[in-house]
Amino acid sequence: MLLACTEEQNKTGSLDDTSSDRLIDDQSTDEANPLADTSTDVIGEESEELQPAENNSEEPLPTPSTDPSDDNESEPENNPDPSADALTRSLLFRHTTLRTLGPSTIVLSFTLFDGNGDPLPDFAAEQFMVSENEKAVPITVAQQAIINNEGRFGLYTMLLLDMSGSLVQAANLAKLREAVSTFLDTTVTDQRVAIYLFDGRADLQRVSDFTSNRIALGQALNATLTDGYSIADQSTNLYGAIISGLELLNQHENGEILEKALVVLTDNTDQAGRRSQEDLTNALRQSEHPIFSIGLGNEVAEAELQRIGNDGKNYLKAVTIDNLAEVFDEVADRLHTITHSHYLLAYCSPKRNGSGNHEVTLTAHQGEARGSISQSFSADGFEGGCNPLTLADLDGDGFPNILELGYGSNLLDRNSGPPDLDGDTIIDEQDEDLDGDGQPNSFETNHGSDPSNGGSRVPDLDGDGLADEEDDDQDGDDVSDDQDNCPLQSSSFDADRDGCDDYGLTNSWIGISGGTFLMGNANGLGNERPAHRVTLSAYRILRYEVTAGEFRACIDAGGCSPATRENTRCTYDLEGKEGHPINCLTWSQARAYCQWLGGDLPTEAQWEYAARGNDGRSYPWGNLMETNRANFWDSFDPYDSMDLPYTQCGGPTTTVGYFDGSLHGTYRTLDGRSPFGLHDLIGNVREWVLDWYDTYPADAQTDPSGPSTGATRGMRGGSWHSERANVSSVSRVGGAPDTGYDDTGMRCTAPMR
């Protein structure tokens, strides 16, 4: 349990004390756009138009009343309510957008519901009629086609599990894991799923962020819900969990998401009282997302859960834990229905260049039920030669639609494409460097390395493209190994040319060959988005964070000014902390040290590539959060075994490289290194980067160095003072460059020799 800090925080206070991440991070989100950015993209010689729908039927979906007083038993059965009859005969469109593509293609994207608000899956192209300016377009002319009828649109499902009651019992935990695993097996095929836990605490506990990686979800689930799982707070913050879940869903607005759903499982009522019923009611009223509420056992408030579950429509009851798998199966079936109710319909317009603006009306029909949507478009540039099945690249991911169709990819999701392990838009079967680590497949195969694993590279210490066994200068310091007294340590200051650093620095350079990767997280917090493609040239980066002892050498040589000692947690000139990362230094002091080494601070892109490679991993070691791979707030307390001071107001740093899989006293660490062998990229201390801090660009970048001006400088990786939500390969914040923070240090980069 976290205790309140009593120590007076001064200028060197931790950057992420309580709420500073939220103050500095850009958490803003744009309005959802199911197809693409609202800016104009050029496809061939035509530009696209993305316009909001003029949809008379696009309104809050009606839900059946649960009030018994609404029943009118005296009304004759042969005289049904005419308004209700009209409702059942209507079809409703949601999430509707229009896009024009060359030469004369119009693409309509939408979700279809019946009059009761239930999704309508699996409509055929023949069930839609296209009219322009109130005149039907013949099917032979329109050639209308449902381009994506596999249900592979972007449904993002968040699973909230109540861990404050009976579910934490060992026997129940096993059945819960089994039920959730079955749910994941059936939903991840066409959805992205996130898993969060709640109890009496104010914040949700993340098990896994949104991902379609079934293996990663299973690993995260099994690692968290172990048989030894214990309750942190035995109260139940049900209202707060649902409100927070809806807020998280809203943070994931981007052009690829068409629908989102919340699934909440509880065996209790709200006990914590952190949020009121009125707060919950307002959140439910403002949400358009399907919400599935599952009540387990007999202690739940069914009327309340019915209200949460879209006014009873999506409330399900599991009498015992043994019924839970069956209930989850029912939820999965309903979610599949939602995914299959999304449509992407394309047709060829007969209008041609110069004819001006027009209105298209799309009418759907099923039996006697009808519904229509109207939208205006411009025919500027329209010419002949249209074929809806050969559209160029709807999601702008570099893969033509026709190629994505062949691989069953989602045409609207730039994160869903043909097999392309390294994300370089060269499909794997044609890629000579599958994992994008700069080493050709043939080179890796000939040297016994796995060409599909970016973390399995041919040993190449200096990253010069020569395997160590073939390299007569393994550390790349221009001193041949037979003359080098330190052949595996790249020296920064070597006046006598013996291959060893004159100042006795223990750090060493890691050579990174460069490559292309997807930077950021399309499903992350506002400041982690948008995900964008980045290509980097080769560079070197320090294996460890710069230590207090190394920084002292720079001061003794006259290259650096002393870091502050205003705080007892500052490591500079503190006996016993020479091997700990230097902290409490400003951005300028950090940069001065790197320049003294002959390098500079890493750019954000260089830092992130060093942390995750090109496989998109969430943490330097993989996709599973494991608390004994890094030093952060809620990971562990190793300090008893290290005979070091520890206060609940913030623990100390550890020696660099502490998390290397070794046994420290009685505590066994796991290896926390990145794909390139770097230590402590998350946790221990944050690291200053070169860039000014701002939102990411959306377009592809080559060797980016960030904005030209700004108010704060970037910091990456989280620290000993960060909670798990703020430590990952994509976590980023900004800090005042003239402030020395006790949870922030650095590492350096340098050009490749």
N, C-alpha and C positions, 0 to 999 in steps of 0.2 A: 504494500500500500504506500503511495506517495505521500510524504508529509510536507507541510508548508515550510518554505525556507525562512530562516530567521536571520540569516546574515544580510547585512546591508549590501545591496548591489550597487557598484559604482560604475564608472565609465567603462571598465573592462568586464562588465556583466555579460552573461552568455547571450548570444544573438537570439536563440529560440526560447528564452525564458517565457513560459506560459503561452503568450499570444504573439510574439514578435514574428513568427513565421507568417501568421495570418496578416500582420500589418504590412509586411514587406512583399510577400508573394502577391502576384497579380491573379486573383481568383475570379476575375470577370469572365463571363461566357457570352458568346454570341447567340442569337436566335438560331434554333435548329434549322438546317437546310438539307433536306433529304437527298439532294443530288450533288450539289457542289457549292463552291463559294459563289457569292453574288457577283463577283467581278467577272468580266468577260474573258473567256478563254477562246483561243483560236483553234479550230479543228479543221485541218485542211485549209481551204480558203474561206471557210464560213465561220462566223462567230455564233455563240450560243446565247439564248436569252432565257433567263430564269425568272419567272414571274409568279406572284402569289395568285392562288386560285380565286375566281369569283364563283363561290359555291353556295348556292342557296341552302343546300342540305348540310353544309359544314357547320355544325352546331353541337353543343354538348349532347352526348349520346343519351337518349332516354333510358331509364332503368325501371324495372318493375317495382311497384310500390310494395312495401312490406307492412303497411299499416292495415290491420284487419278492418278498420272502419271504412276503407275504400271499397270493400266488397258490398255489392248491392244485391242481396239475395232475393229481393222482391221483383227484380227486373226479369221479364220473361226471357227464357233461353232462346226463343226465336227472334228476339229483337236485340242483337248485340250492340254494344257501343260503337257507333259509326266512326268516331275518331280513333278508337283502338283498331278497328278494321283497316282504316286508312294507314295507320302506323305500320301494321304488319305488311302492307303492300308497298312500302317505301324502301328504297335502298339509299344508303348514305355514303358519301365519300369523305375521307379524311386524308391529311398529309399529302395534298395534291399539289404538284408542281408541273410546269410545262417547260420543255427545253426544245429549241430548234437546232437542228444540225444540217450541214450540207449533205447532198445538194438541195433536198426539199423535205427532209424528215422532221416530223414532230414526235416528241417523246413525252408521254404523260405518265407520271408516277403517282400512285395513290394507294390507299387502303380502303377496302370495301366492307360495309357493315349493313345488317338488316335494320329494320325500324326499331327493334328492341335493343340495339346496340351490340348484337353478337356478330363477331367477324364472319365473313363469307369467303371460304377458301375455294381454290381450284376452279375459278371461272375460266371458260375457254374464250378465245378471241372472238368467236362467233356470237358470244353473248353481249358484245358491245357494238353499238352503232355510232359511226362518226358522221357528224354534219358540220359543214362550214357555212356560215352566214345563213343558217336555217335551211340549208339544202343538203340532202344526204350525199355523202361521197360513196360511190359504188365500191364494193369490196374489191373488185378487180383493179380499181384505181388505187384505193387506199393501201392494199396489201397488208392490212393491219395484222400485227403479230404480238403475242405476249412473249417478250424476249426472255424474261426470267420467270418461269412458272414452276420453279423448284422450291419456292419458299425460302430462298437463301438471302433474304433481306436482313437488315440489321436489327434484330431483336436483342436487347441487352436486358438480362434478367438478374436481379439482385436477390440473394437468398439471405434472410435474417433468421438466425436461430437463437432462441431463448435459452441461455445456459444458467439460469438462476434457480432452477427447480429440479424436478425429478430426472431430467435428461442427463445430469452429470453422474448419476449412479452407473457403476461400471457395466452392468448388464444392459442398461438402456443406451449407454454410449455406443456399444458395439452395434446395436440395432439401428441407432441413429446414423452411424457411419455407413452401414449397409444400405439404408433407405436413401440417404443423400447420394451415395455412389451410384445407385441405380438411376436416380433422377438425373445425375450428370451424364450417364451413359446415353440417355435418350434425348437430352436437351442440347448438349454441346455440339451435336451434329449440325445444327442450323442456328445456333445462338452463341452469344458470349455471356458467361456467367461470372458473377462475383459472389463471394461468401463472406458474411460478417456475423459476428456474435454479439449478443448483448446480455447484460445482467442488470445490476443496480447502478452501474457507473454511468456517468454522463455521456461518455463517448462510445461509439461502436468500436469493436475490436476486429480489425481486418484479418481474415484468414487468407484471402486471395482477392486481388483486384480483377476487373473484367478480363477474361481471356477465353479463347476457344481451345486452349491447350488442355485436353482432358487429363493427360499425365500430370501436368503441373498442378491442376486443381486437386487431383487425388492425393498427391504427395503433401500438399499444403493441408488438406483436410485431415489426413492420417497423422501428420506431425503435430497438429494442434489438438485434436480431440483424442488424446491418448487416454488409456485407462486410468492414468493418474491425474487427470484433469481436475482442478479444484476451482471452486467458485471464489472470485475476487470480491464480489459484493452480492450478498444473498437477496437483496431487494430486486424488484423488477421494474426497469425503466421502459415499459412497453410503448407509451406514447412518445417518449423522446426518441426511441429507436426507430419508430416508423417515420417520424418527422425528419430525423437525420438521414434515414435511407432515401426518402424522397428528395432531400436536398442534394445528396450525392448523385442520384440519378440525373438531376437537373444540371449538375456540374459537367456531365458527360455529353453535353450538346455538341454535336458536330455534324458535318455534311453527310456522314454515312449512316447515322442512326435514324431510323424511321419510327421505332416503337421501343418502349421500355416497360418493364414489368417488375413489380415488387412482390416477393413471396415471403410471408412472415409466419413462423411457427412459434407458438407459445403454449405453455401449460398453466398459465397463471393470468392474473389481471395486473394492471398497473399498480404497483405498490410504492414506487419511489416518489411520485408526485413532482418530478422535475419539470414536467410540462403539463399543462391543464387540458381538460377535455375540449375546451374552446380552442386551444392551440391546435389540437389534433383535428378538430372539425374544420378549421380554416385550412389546414394543410391538405386534408382530403378534398375539400371543395375546390381548391386551386389546382389539384393534380388531374391530369387527363390520363394518367397511366393505369393500366389494369393492376389491381392489387388483390392478391390471393391471400386470404387469412386462413390458417390451419389451427384449429383448437385441439389440443391433446388432453384427454382425460376429462374429469368432471368438475374441475375447479375453475374452468374458464368462464368468462362472461359471454355467453353465446350471442346475446343481442348486440353487444358491443362489437364482437368480431364480425357479425353479419354486416354491421354498418361499415366497418373497415373494409370488408371484402366486397367493395362496389355494391353496397346496399343488399347484401345477401347473395348476389349472383355468383360471387367467387369465394364464398365461405365454405370450408370443408371441415368435417369433424372426424378425428381419429379417436375412437373410444379408448384404445390402449396403444401402447408402443408397437404392438404386433400389427396393428392396422396402418401404421405410418407409411410403409412402402407402397401400399395400395393407394393411399391418398396422394402421395407424391406422383404416382403414375397418372392419376387423374389430372393433376396440375400440369404435368408434362404434356398430356394430350391437348389440354386447352391452350397451352403456349404454342404448340405446333399449329393449331388452328389459326392463331394470330399470325404466325410467320407465313402461312400459306394464303393469308388474305391480302398480302401486299402484291401489287401488280406493277409491271413496267410495260406499257403498251406503246408501240411505235407504229406510225402509219405514214404514207406518202401523201403529201398535200398536192392537189392539182394546181394550186395558186403559183404564180410565177413572178419573177422580179419586176417591180414597177407597179404591181397591183395594189400596193399599200397595206393597210392593216385589216385584219379579219378576225372573226370570232369562231372558235371551234367549240362544238358541244359534243360531249361524249355521254352516251346513254347506255346504262347497264340494265339488263332485264333478266328476270328469273321467274318463270310462270307469269303471274299477274303483277308481280312487284316490279317497279321501275324506279330509276334514280338517274339524275344527270348532273353534269358539271360543265360549266362554260368558262372559256378563257380566251383572251385576245392574243394575237400574235402578228408579227410583221413578216411579210413574204419577201423582204428585201434580200436579194441575192439568190432566190430560189430558182433552180433550173431542173432539168430532167436528169434521169439516171439514178433515182432513189431506190434503195433496197434496205428495208429496216433491219435485215439480218446481218448486214455488213457495216454496222455503225462503228465509228473509229475507236474511241477510248473514253467511255462515259465517266469513269472515276479518276482518270488522269494518272493512273499508276504506272504508265509506260507499257502496258500490255494491251494490244488490240482486243476489242470485245470478242471477235471471232475466235481468238486464241483462248481467252478466258472461258468462253462457252465450251470449248473442247475439253477443258480441264474441270468443268463444273464449278468455276469460281463465281463469286458475287460481282456482277458488273458495276455495282454502285459503291463497293467497299474497296478503297485503295489498299487496305491491309489484307484483302483476300485476293490472291492471284494464283497463277500456275506455280508449280514447284520451283522455288527460287530461294535457296537456302540463305544466300548472303544479301538478298535484296538489291542486286545490281541490275535488275530488269533483264538479265540474261537467264533464260530458263535453264534448269540444272542440266538437262541432257545436252545442252550446247555450251555450258560454262566450263572453261578450262581451269577455273579456280573456284571450286564449289563453295568453300567456306569463306572466300574473300579475304584470306589472311595474308595475301601477297605471295604465297608460295603455290606454284602451279600444281595441279593434281599429280602429274607425272613425277615431279620433284618429290612431293611428299610420299607417294607410293614407293618410289625407289629407295627412300630412306626410312621406310617402315612406319610412317606416320599416317594418320587417318585424314584423307583429303576432304572429308565432309565435316570435320570437327575443328572449328576455329581455335579451340583450346588445346588441340593436339597438333603442335607445329614441330617441324624438324628443328632440333636444337640449333639456335642461331642467336647467340648472346648479343651481338651488336646489331642485328637486324640488317645486315648488308647483303642478304640474299645468298650468302655462302653458308652451307652447313658447317657447324663448328668443327666437325671431323675433317673438313676440307679447308678450313680457314687458318692461316698461319698468324692471324692477329684476331683472336676470338673476341676480345673486349673492345676492339675498334679504337684503340688509343694511339695508333700509328707506331706502336712499339711491338715488333714481332715477338711471338711467344717465346722463342729461344733466347731473347734478350730481356724479357719482361719478368721482373721479380713479382709482379702482381698480375698474372695473365688473365685473370677473370674479373678484374676490377678496373673499370675505365677511370683513369685519373683525370681530375680537373686541373690540378696544379702540379706539374711534374718538371721542375727546372732541370733536374739532373738526368732526365730521360731514362729512369730506371723502371718506368711502368707503374710506379706507385705514387699516390698522391702525397705531396710534400706536407700537407696539413693533417695527414692521417685520417681523412674522412672515411667513414665506413659505408656511406651510401654508394650506389653504383647506378649507371645509366642502363636503361632497357631500350633497345632499339625496336621501333614499331614501323613496319613497312608501309603503313598507310592503307587506305582502302575506302570503300563506300559503305555507309551504314544508315539506318533510319534513326535519326536523333529525336529525342523527346518521346512522349507517350500520348498516342491519339486518344486514349481513354483515361488520361491522368487529370491532375488538377489543372486549373486554368493556366498557371505559369509553366506547365510541362507540355503544353500544346501550342501549335499543332505539331504533330510528328512530321518531319521533313527530311529529305534525303541530303546527306552531306558526304562529300568526297574530300579526303585528307591526303596530303603528301606525307612522305616518311618523316619521322621525327624521333628524338630520344626523350625519355622521361625518367625521373628518378624512381628507383624501386621502392623507396620508403619516403614517408614524410620527413622533411628536414628536422633534425633533432636540435635540442637546446645546445648540445655540445658542438655540433656543426656550425650553428649560428654564432657561437662564441668564437670560433676560429676566424670567422669573417670579421668580427669586431676587433680581434687582436691584430688582424692584418690591415685594419683601417678601411675595410670595404663596407662596413655596416654600422649603424647606430644602435645602441642598446634598446632592447624591448622593455616595455614597462614592467615594473614590479609592484604596481598598486594593489594587486590582488593576491591572496595567498594561493590561488590556483595557477598563477603564472609560473611557467617552468624556467624562465631565463635566470641563470646564475643561481639556481636552487640546487643545493647539494643532493645528490642522488637522482636528479632528474636529467642528467646529461643525455641519456638514451631515450628520453621522452620527446615527443614532438614540440617544437617551439610554438608558443602561442602568445597572445597579448601583443601582437605587433600589427601595425597598420598595413594597408595595402602597399603603400610606397616602400615601407621597410621590407616587406616580403619581396617586392619586385627588385629592390636593390641587391638583396642577397642573390637572387637568381642571375642578375646581370653580372655580379661578381664572379659567379661560376661560369660566365660566358654564355648564358642562356636567357630565359625569360620565364614569367609565369605561363602556365598552359592556357590556351584558349578553352572556352567551355566545350567546344567540339573535341579538342584533343583530350581533355579530361574525360569526357563521357565515352569516347571510343576506347580509351585505355581501361575504363571501368567495365565495359560490357561487350567489347568486340562488335561483331556484326550479326550476332544471333538474337539480339533484342532482349537479352536476359534482364530480369528485374534487379538482380543483385550481382556483384562481381563474381560470385561463385555459382550462380544459377538462378532459378526462378522460385526457390523455396526459402522463405524467411526462417532462418535458424539462428537462435539467439546466441549461440556460442561460437559464432564466426566473426563477430565484430563487437566493439566496445561502445554501447549506447545505453540510454537510460534504463530501459526495461529488459535488457538482455540478461545480466547476471551480476553478481558481486564477487569478482575474483580477488578482491584486495585482502581478504583474510589470509589467503595463501601467499600473498606477496609482501605481507607486513607493511602495507601502505595505509595512510589515513584515508578515511572515507566518510563523507557527510551526506546526508539525504538531500542537502541543498545543492548537490552536484558532486559526482565522484571525480577522482583524479583521472588523468590520462594514464595509459599504459605505455610501456616501452614499445617502440615501433616494431612491427613484425611479430607482436605477441601472439596473434591468432594464426598460427602456422601448423596446427595439428599436434602440437606438443603438449606434454603434461606439465602443468605449472603447479607445484605443490600437490594438492589433491584435485585440482581442476583440470579437466581435459578440454583443450580447445579443438575446434575444427578448422580446417584450412580455409581462410577467407580471401585468398588471393584472386586476382582478376585473371581473365584468359591469357594475359601477357605476363603474369607473374608479379604484379604490383600488390603491395600490402596496404591495408588500412585505407582503402579508397572510400569506404563508408565507416562512420564512427571514428572514435579517438578524437580528432579535431576536424572541423570543416577546413576546406582549403580554398584560399583566395584564387581566383582565376583572372585572366587578363581583361576580360570583357566588361564593359558597362552592362548593368543588369536591365533587361527589358523583355518584352514578349518576343517569342520566336517569329521569324519570317515563315511564310508558308511555302515558298518556292525552294528549289534545290540550291545548295550552296557548295562552293569549293573553297577549302581553307578559310572558313569564315573567322572573323575576329570580333564580331559583335558590333553594336551601334557605335557611332563616332563620338557621341556625347551621352551624358546621363547624370543621375544624382547618386546612384549607388553602384558598387562593383559586385560582380557575381561571386558567389560562394557555393561550393558543391560538397556533397557527400554526407552531411549530418555529422554529429559529434557525440561525445560521451553524454551530453546534456539533451540529446534529441530522443523523442519517442519513436517507436518503430514506423509510424506513419510518415516520418520525415527523414528516414534513412533508406535510400535506394539509389540505383544507378542513374535515375532521372531526377531525383530531388534537387531543387535549386532555390536559393534565396538571394537577396541582395543586402549588402551592408554598407554603412557609411565608411568610405575609404580612409578617413582620418581617425578612425576609432580602432583601438586594439581590443579584440574580444578574447575572453579566456577560453572559448571553445573553438577558436579558429587559428589555423596555421597555414602550411603551404607545402607544395613540392614544386619542382622546376622542370622545364623542358629545355631542349637545345636542338639545333639543327643536326641532321644526320651527317656524320663524317664521311 
